[in-house]
Amino acid sequence: MMSPACPRAAGGLAAWVRGHWHIENKLHWVRDVTYQEDKSLVRTGNALRVMTTLRSLAISLLRLDGHPNIAAANRHHARDPQRTLKLLQAA
């Protein structure tokens, strides 16, 4: 338990918690909701790690391209495969 005598420690803990949730909301939540990772049947061998890496790569490329909404970016790129190829070539 933190006492009022340790405001620096309390501030550090608060920053750590905010950082944790920032990562959760920025990456894990997107993978779970947009790519339905929790429903994936891929669970054996290295396939799980490979699919997780590919999803993370896709999210990173779309974010670097300036897309704040990954689901909308996926729909945008799905309509024209040439967009996806240009994105991959630019990376």
Secondary structure, 3 states (H helix, E strand, C coil): CCCCCCHHHHHHHHHHHHHHHHHHHHHHHHHHHCCCHHHCCCCCCCHHHHHHHHHHHHHHHHHHCCCCCHHHHHHHHHCCHHHHHHHHHHC
